[in-house]
Amino acid sequence: MKEFIGTGVALITPFTNDNKVDFKALERLVNYQIDNGIDYLVVQGTTGEPATLTAKEREQVRETIVAVNNGKLPLVLGIGGNNTQGIVDEIKTTDLYAFDAILSVAPYYNKPTQEGFYQHFKAISEACPKPIILYNVPGRTAKNVTPETVLRLASDFSNIIAVKEAGNDVHQYLKLIKNKPEDFLIISGDDDLVLGVVLAGGAGVISVIGQAFPKEFSNMIQLGIEGKAKQAYQIHYKLMDCISLIFEENNPAGIKALLKKLKICEPFVRLPLVEASKQSREKINDFIDTY
């Protein structure tokens, strides 16, 4: 799946000051990615706040991104949750024609065993007509999908083609890279660790910060894939402070504050999230002013 080697970005959903989806800002954001070297787009991942969108809004966001993208970049759609049958039903009733894969997060809140994770993704694999990227993010789900479970799924189901690993655990990344099937992709979900992951043999990233710095970040990832560590780290060192800043309070409030400074969208999020604090915004703005 060569289209998922490199830099993908987990797109935000911009909002207006009256709490509606800002479709004009969404168009600007998508075009900004297309024009600046991003390899693929992830629609309605966690960063897109899909949990606070209505079904109609989710459909409108999907349709807007598909129309603006117009086939230029591969698209990945987030479809996941903690009700296995509900996800299977959603996959079967969602028009996936424009999407090249789905991204499915490990079940949260229920805290299944490793066998529960396996059976959950087995059911999704058997129902899904598109390739599947697993998503392990224990900081949000409260339970880690172990490398052994990921690799078992990779070996047993041909349409499970990658994992977005976001456990912020270098050892876990290395176990996955060392033991994965040859054509299985290890994609980083940790912007701060991704360069080291790529240099170790990872396939790239699904990034948050990348949508603010698409040209620089995708260039860094490509240099890493090519093994050009010195040049890649020069870019990493320029961006590393900002990566920390956007995750200082919560995601996506931080990246939205950054995109506000770049005049791409407003900083609004939906409850229970709140906007980045004044102190956080000032630090982000100071970074951009001196970047």
C-alpha positions as a printed NumPy array, in Angstrom:
array([[  0.   ,   0.   ,   0.   ],
       [  2.504,   2.566,  -1.216],
       [ -0.007,   5.421,  -0.993],
       [  0.279,   5.235,   2.812],
       [  4.055,   5.52 ,   2.94 ],
       [  5.026,   9.071,   3.882],
       [  2.983,  11.793,   5.545],
       [ -0.724,  11.654,   6.211],
       [ -2.502,  14.272,   8.283],
       [ -5.421,  13.874,  10.671],
       [ -7.577,  16.798,   9.578],
       [ -9.331,  19.013,  12.089],
       [-12.955,  20.075,  11.671],
       [-13.06 ,  23.911,  11.722],
       [-15.969,  25.617,  13.498],
       [-17.432,  29.122,  13.365],
       [-17.988,  31.288,  16.431],
       [-21.637,  30.126,  16.5  ],
       [-20.55 ,  26.467,  16.739],
       [-21.295,  25.451,  13.164],
       [-18.941,  23.595,  10.827],
       [-16.881,  26.135,   8.875],
       [-16.865,  24.579,   5.408],
       [-14.943,  27.449,   3.784],
       [-12.111,  27.004,   6.286],
       [-12.23 ,  23.26 ,   5.691],
       [-11.74 ,  23.876,   1.967],
       [ -8.743,  26.14 ,   2.703],
       [ -7.245,  23.506,   4.964],
       [ -7.582,  20.692,   2.411],
       [ -6.117,  22.795,  -0.394],
       [ -3.239,  23.798,   1.885],
       [ -2.371,  20.125,   2.296],
       [ -2.663,  19.354,  -1.411],
       [ -0.545,  22.335,  -2.409],
       [  2.256,  21.609,   0.07 ],
       [  3.237,  17.987,  -0.371],
       [  1.109,  15.92 ,   2.01 ],
       [  0.783,  12.308,   0.795],
       [ -2.703,  11.424,   2.078],
       [ -5.54 ,  12.789,   4.205],
       [ -7.273,  11.218,   7.189],
       [-10.895,  12.264,   7.585],
       [-12.705,  12.158,  10.944],
       [ -9.922,  10.753,  13.027],
       [ -9.812,  11.806,  16.666],
       [ -8.4  ,  15.228,  15.733],
       [-11.506,  15.888,  13.624],
       [-13.762,  15.752,  16.719],
       [-16.222,  13.282,  15.132],
       [-17.656,  12.4  ,  18.549],
       [-19.227,  15.877,  18.713],
       [-20.486,  15.989,  15.118],
       [-23.999,  14.957,  14.185],
       [-24.451,  12.203,  11.604],
       [-25.466,  14.857,   9.08 ],
       [-22.403,  16.977,   9.826],
       [-20.1  ,  13.972,   9.471],
       [-21.624,  13.258,   6.082],
       [-21.244,  16.902,   4.992],
       [-17.609,  17.019,   6.145],
       [-16.837,  13.828,   4.215],
       [-18.525,  15.138,   1.086],
       [-16.727,  18.492,   1.296],
       [-13.293,  16.914,   1.634],
       [-13.969,  14.433,  -1.182],
       [-15.111,  17.253,  -3.474],
       [-12.198,  19.577,  -2.704],
       [ -9.644,  16.787,  -2.927],
       [-11.136,  15.659,  -6.257],
       [ -9.018,  12.519,  -6.383],
       [ -5.699,  14.317,  -5.88 ],
       [ -4.644,  12.534,  -2.674],
       [ -5.599,   9.167,  -1.159],
       [ -8.234,   9.45 ,   1.553],
       [ -8.625,   7.472,   4.773],
       [-11.891,   7.551,   6.745],
       [-12.049,   7.068,  10.504],
       [-14.646,   4.452,  11.456],
       [-14.164,   3.031,  14.931],
       [-15.584,   2.789,  18.412],
       [-16.409,   0.479,  21.276],
       [-19.524,  -1.214,  19.843],
       [-18.279,  -3.823,  17.383],
       [-21.649,  -4.508,  15.764],
       [-22.313,  -0.78 ,  15.464],
       [-19.033,  -0.31 ,  13.573],
       [-19.803,  -3.244,  11.289],
       [-23.211,  -1.726,  10.547],
       [-21.637,   1.696,   9.897],
       [-19.131,   0.205,   7.464],
       [-21.915,  -1.572,   5.59 ],
       [-24.073,   1.559,   5.328],
       [-21.386,   4.187,   4.59 ],
       [-20.528,   5.051,   0.998],
       [-16.807,   4.344,   0.9  ],
       [-16.342,   4.803,  -2.849],
       [-13.989,   7.798,  -2.497],
       [-11.897,   6.338,   0.319],
       [ -8.805,   4.199,  -0.044],
       [ -8.84 ,   2.755,   3.484],
       [-10.472,   3.093,   6.885],
       [ -8.728,   3.937,  10.163],
       [-10.278,   2.041,  13.062],
       [ -9.39 ,   2.915,  16.637],
       [ -9.056,   0.257,  19.33 ],
       [-12.204,   0.027,  21.446],
       [-12.173,   2.5  ,  24.323],
       [-13.85 ,   2.48 ,  27.749],
       [-14.802,  -1.241,  27.632],
       [-11.135,  -2.254,  28.215],
       [-11.229,  -5.596,  26.354],
       [ -8.652,  -8.346,  26.691],
       [ -6.184,  -8.941,  23.846],
       [ -8.499, -11.669,  22.574],
       [-11.323,  -9.139,  22.65 ],
       [ -9.259,  -6.752,  20.515],
       [ -8.533,  -9.596,  18.093],
       [-12.18 , -10.615,  17.739],
       [-13.254,  -6.982,  17.383],
       [-10.907,  -6.32 ,  14.466],
       [-11.64 ,  -9.743,  12.965],
       [-15.317,  -8.744,  12.715],
       [-14.377,  -5.425,  11.119],
       [-12.003,  -7.111,   8.674],
       [-14.692,  -9.551,   7.552],
       [-17.186,  -6.714,   6.994],
       [-14.949,  -4.094,   5.369],
       [-14.457,  -3.863,   1.586],
       [-11.506,  -1.481,   2.009],
       [ -8.037,  -1.877,   3.518],
       [ -7.901,  -1.292,   7.264],
       [ -5.381,   0.696,   9.316],
       [ -5.555,  -0.275,  12.982],
       [ -5.2  ,   2.57 ,  15.465],
       [ -3.638,   1.981,  18.876],
       [ -3.739,   4.998,  21.164],
       [ -3.798,   3.758,  24.771],
       [ -3.538,   7.281,  26.176],
       [ -7.097,   7.817,  24.926],
       [ -8.551,   4.295,  25.031],
       [ -7.148,   3.232,  28.431],
       [ -5.917,  -0.139,  27.074],
       [ -2.889,  -1.019,  24.955],
       [ -3.117,  -3.301,  21.93 ],
       [  0.091,  -5.29 ,  22.275],
       [  2.486,  -5.87 ,  19.378],
       [  1.635,  -9.579,  19.557],
       [ -2.06 ,  -8.845,  18.916],
       [ -1.309,  -6.375,  16.12 ],
       [  1.026,  -8.839,  14.393],
       [ -1.471, -11.676,  14.811],
       [ -4.097,  -9.563,  13.048],
       [ -1.602,  -8.554,  10.358],
       [ -0.816, -12.209,   9.656],
       [ -4.407, -13.46 ,   9.705],
       [ -6.242, -10.808,   7.654],
       [ -4.936,  -9.57 ,   4.308],
       [ -7.021,  -6.375,   4.364],
       [ -5.434,  -5.248,   7.663],
       [ -2.511,  -3.473,   6.056],
       [ -1.098,  -1.137,   8.722],
       [ -1.218,   0.099,  12.272],
       [ -1.165,   3.691,  13.393],
       [  0.784,   3.237,  16.611],
       [  0.434,   6.097,  19.099],
       [  1.492,   4.623,  22.407],
       [  4.508,   6.95 ,  22.708],
       [  6.573,   3.853,  23.472],
       [  9.811,   3.475,  21.504],
       [ 10.277,  -0.158,  22.531],
       [  6.805,  -1.058,  21.255],
       [  7.541,   0.608,  17.918],
       [ 10.757,  -1.377,  17.565],
       [  9.04 ,  -4.682,  18.383],
       [  6.461,  -3.985,  15.678],
       [  9.058,  -2.984,  13.09 ],
       [ 11.319,  -5.941,  13.908],
       [  8.603,  -8.614,  13.721],
       [  6.065,  -7.303,  11.194],
       [  5.213,  -9.061,   7.922],
       [  7.2  ,  -7.553,   5.055],
       [  4.31 ,  -5.634,   3.482],
       [  2.687,  -4.479,   6.756],
       [  3.099,  -0.766,   7.537],
       [  4.017,   0.699,  10.926],
       [  2.711,   4.275,  10.861],
       [  3.542,   6.621,  13.712],
       [  0.853,   8.613,  15.464],
       [  3.39 ,  10.388,  17.679],
       [  4.679,  13.559,  16.024],
       [  7.518,  13.837,  18.526],
       [  8.835,  10.298,  17.903],
       [  8.111,   9.791,  14.223],
       [ 11.505,  10.636,  12.789],
       [ 13.233,   8.003,  14.898],
       [ 10.487,   5.523,  13.978],
       [ 10.94 ,   6.176,  10.257],
       [ 14.71 ,   5.877,  10.487],
       [ 14.199,   2.511,  12.23 ],
       [ 12.02 ,   1.237,   9.377],
       [  8.578,   2.753,   9.952],
       [  6.427,   3.756,   6.991],
       [  5.7  ,   7.346,   7.994],
       [  3.152,   9.222,  10.037],
       [ -0.453,  10.253,  10.473],
       [  0.304,  13.664,  11.897],
       [ -1.418,  16.52 ,  13.691],
       [  1.336,  19.156,  13.366],
       [  1.802,  18.234,   9.7  ],
       [ -1.357,  20.083,   8.657],
       [  0.158,  23.338,   9.909],
       [  3.616,  22.705,   8.403],
       [  2.818,  20.363,   5.506],
       [  5.815,  21.201,   3.339],
       [  8.39 ,  21.048,   6.122],
       [  6.973,  18.002,   7.876],
       [  6.481,  15.901,   4.752],
       [ 10.   ,  16.828,   3.636],
       [ 11.347,  15.68 ,   6.998],
       [  9.545,  12.347,   6.718],
       [ 10.783,  11.766,   3.184],
       [ 14.36 ,  12.49 ,   4.231],
       [ 13.891,  10.   ,   7.069],
       [ 12.582,   7.327,   4.7  ],
       [ 15.653,   7.917,   2.531],
       [ 17.9  ,   7.496,   5.588],
       [ 19.131,  11.09 ,   5.495],
       [ 19.111,  11.504,   9.25 ],
       [ 21.21 ,  14.645,   9.552],
       [ 19.078,  16.679,   7.128],
       [ 15.849,  15.303,   8.604],
       [ 16.83 ,  16.175,  12.171],
       [ 17.577,  19.746,  11.132],
       [ 13.867,  20.107,  10.353],
       [ 12.814,  18.165,  13.441],
       [ 14.78 ,  20.466,  15.734],
       [ 13.068,  23.512,  14.205],
       [  9.611,  22.073,  14.844],
       [ 10.059,  20.114,  18.066],
       [  9.132,  22.938,  20.447],
       [  5.925,  23.623,  18.552],
       [  4.999,  19.932,  18.595],
       [  5.147,  20.052,  22.385],
       [  3.159,  23.28 ,  22.495],
       [  0.167,  22.048,  20.488],
       [ -0.283,  19.061,  22.792],
       [  0.319,  21.012,  26.002],
       [ -3.387,  21.252,  26.894],
       [ -5.44 ,  19.119,  24.528],
       [ -5.778,  18.07 ,  20.913],
       [ -7.149,  19.629,  18.708],
       [ -7.299,  22.91 ,  20.645],
       [ -3.55 ,  23.383,  20.25 ],
       [ -3.387,  22.75 ,  16.526],
       [ -6.442,  24.959,  15.985],
       [ -4.72 ,  27.813,  17.83 ],
       [ -1.743,  27.333,  15.531],
       [ -3.926,  27.232,  12.414],
       [ -5.63 ,  30.437,  13.622],
       [ -2.225,  32.143,  13.719],
       [ -1.618,  30.895,  10.162],
       [ -5.017,  32.367,   9.108],
       [ -6.445,  29.029,   7.985],
       [ -9.298,  28.685,  10.47 ],
       [-10.684,  29.917,  13.776],
       [ -9.601,  28.254,  17.053],
       [-13.037,  27.03 ,  18.161],
       [-13.616,  23.503,  19.478],
       [-16.755,  21.815,  20.773],
       [-17.485,  20.911,  24.373],
       [-16.325,  19.08 ,  26.376],
       [-13.119,  20.496,  24.865],
       [-12.317,  24.169,  25.335],
       [-10.063,  26.497,  23.391],
       [ -6.382,  26.746,  24.158],
       [ -5.703,  29.088,  27.058],
       [ -4.355,  32.594,  26.548],
       [ -0.961,  31.487,  27.868],
       [ -0.824,  28.562,  25.452],
       [ -1.906,  30.736,  22.5  ],
       [  0.768,  33.3  ,  23.306],
       [  3.492,  30.648,  23.307],
       [  2.262,  29.254,  19.978],
       [  2.1  ,  32.738,  18.473],
       [  5.599,  33.559,  19.718],
       [  6.904,  30.384,  18.079],
       [  5.395,  31.338,  14.713],
       [  6.658,  34.914,  14.965],
       [ 10.227,  33.673,  15.349],
       [ 10.019,  30.543,  13.163]])
